[in-house]
């Protein structure tokens, strides 16, 4: 009997040790839903401000704009926690042009605005904090982290924000093996000058706003049952070979199936134009989409696309700037 008791006590002790080990180890496992307070932060000195960012994140310059283009820098997270926070931007004067039309303003407390859109990967946020005349913008899926990062921001001297050249990051370029050379077909240049995509976005929005404010308030007889033309999302696809063009598929509304619309798409990489954004016409498909191929192939993958949509009378009806990952494949917006 004494031996039986010792065996039972030993088994109970072993069970308690195993159970305790499970309770201790489980909370320490990395959660897929880490909060901002579980993600360790470190101090990071950016060009014009200081901010705490996640440890092991790696923010690299995505593009910037010179003084003529109103001044803006953007950094993309190439390291850890890139889903939680993937982009940081500092800008002056044209933040509205960096907010996609599909994003909804869900919070506005004077100095900070929160925008949100829903995609296949969950809620995506873009948070804007204004300090004097400068906006700091952070984007990602972890709202708590984004707000915590913004609360650590310390603006430095931004008087020279509009100076400097874009940095050519070591991001992928297309294959150049064999005897392939860049396709450079001559196309009719539109009256767009050498302005960058971001400048086009802002100037168009400012111009439209002025026209809207100056227009007399009159009653309209437009049929409210027909949705207006819009840029309602879509995708961009680029192959990995040098001769591969970039293909855009853009939703403009099923109510306009069969109609002809005009479109310009300006592509750029690190703030440098890749094309001149020629005006082309397209017929809206039955599903509400139009399909547009770039006139030429590009030696580098674009990281920004500015879309301008026109009606049948060549009147601009919608614009949107889309940030792209400079790589091959299909990406959605």
Phi, psi and omega in degrees: 000319181299322179293319179299319180296318181296322179295317180297316180297320180295319179296319178297318180297317179298317179298317180297318180297316180296315180298317179297321179297320178297317182292326181283319185284321187304312183294341184275350179293146183290124181277145175283349180242051180299140174273171181300330185277351175265346180268116181293140181246158177222155178288138180224127179263109175270179186302316188236009180197161174249144180205147173275132181233162181302140175301137180074006169285161184217091183271121180242148181301125177268312172192162171218172181231143180280180185301321181297336181256016169083000168082113178192141173235147176223139178237137179249139181279112179260003183250212181288160179061029181290339175285322181293315177216118185247348186208139173231133182228142167240132185212161173231134167078340185225036179300324180304328180287350180259002179256110180302147182300331183283350180278136183259135175285114184252348179204139180212105180241049178075285185273352182219134177236144179238125177247150182217143170224155179252133176224185184297340184259013179105191181286133179244133187241150170227115185250130184243124176243127183257126175236112187057242181253018184241137178251134170252127185238130175234143183228148177161186183267347185255094185297318180301316180295316181301316181291322179295318178299315180298325180291346178264000186290134174232109181289135176256204181288117180253011182295336179253023180303328186271014180252164175102158180257157178294143179269132179272095182290157180277061176265163189300144169242166184291158179300136179237025180286159179075206183258020180295138173233159182295132175287131183220061179294141179279126180234161180291123181280135176275169181280060182251353180061212180249025181292148180276164180304318181296322179295320177301316181302310186291313183299321179294317182292319178296317180296316179296321180296318179297317180296320181295317181293326183277343184290139178293147181277102180235156178285148182243152179247018180296138180294114184287350183279348180258120179292142180288161173301143182206165169257099188256025180111182180153210183206160173234136181230130177225134176279173184267351180274154185300326183275358182287132176274175176254131184246130179249136175236112190236131179274126180240354177121130182291338179295346184250018178303133181090348180277155174264133178232161176253153181207144170234137175231118178260120177256145177212166178219121180055036178085359181256129181298139174256342178209179183254004175064057180295146178280125178228158176252153179211152178262130181290128180285171182296337179270003178091005183257155167239148181242125184230128175257143177297148181295325181233167168274161182243142179290333178239152175290136176289148174242004178206139176226131175247122184254131174239126183249132182238151176275185184296340178266012179064031175264130179293126182242341181198146174223152175203136174261132183236124176274133184240152170279128183285076181206172180278167179109191180249133176227145189251155175222000000 
